[in-house]
Amino acid sequence: MLTASFRHIQGVGALRERQLWQLGVHRWEGVPAEGEMLSAALDARVRKGVAASQTALDAGDLDHFARLLPPTEHWRFLPHVLDGAACVDIEAGDSAADLAVVGVLDAQGVRAFVGGHDLHHFPARAKSWTAMITFNGLGFDLPILQRAFPAWVPPLVQIDLRFAYARLREPGGLKQLEARLGFFRPPHLAKLTGADAVALWRAQRQGEAGALRRLIEYNLYDTSHLRPLAELAYNRLVRRLGMPAPELPVTDRGALLYDVTRAVEAACSTLAAGASKGPR
């Protein structure tokens, strides 16, 4: 995908990139060594940019592209980072400073980190991620995580699906998007919102049985849905732009939901074991 992209080169916007594709320049290696493509000045920038891009890609330096591409274009990274990326969704408590749950789906599987219990293990888990996939993460999740863990350095590649779906003219939040695309949630979670998540966090603090379990399950459904949503958005954007790049297979949601069930059980077992030991 990146080798079909020219948007990171100074002076190349969406229109110029499309012109290059229409001229048959579908990949960096298709840039001719001489002859005019767009204009003499811009052609020189393209050739210089492609040379620098190939050097960076050969070195595995995706940060080079992350610094040059606007956040709205980070969806282009998906085929290059997916195996090492993490889907992340958080639930805040009574305030943004009160981090309740951090849900993660990465190469190690699905996991929930819970405030007051094992939240401090999050930076170690996140250390090797090549990218983060979120929904409105740049505006919500990432700033809160950075305040909670000031020493943690997040990956520069941030694939915020809110931008991708806005570009596809899909309005609304994550729950509305899931409903339109046919993503399943069990009845006890189907109508929950972010406000309900805050209420569940308060309820578990007051000792209400089952509140924390329900909150973790709600969060991990959000988290696990991010991967297939990212793949679907990527494929639709490739088709919409007429980009000369192959589409991605879409992750089977049934397998993910099985992993979510196991992760909820594991989290609740860990929390119960910790509670039985009494105050630390």
Helices and strands as residue ranges (DSSP letters): G 2-4, H 14-22, G 28-30, H 40-58, H 62-68, G 71-77, H 78-81, G 82-84, E 85-92, E 99-106, E 109-114, G 119-121, H 122-126, E 131-134, I 137-141, H 142-148, E 158-160, H 161-167, H 174-181, H 187-190, H 194-205, H 211-241, H 253-276
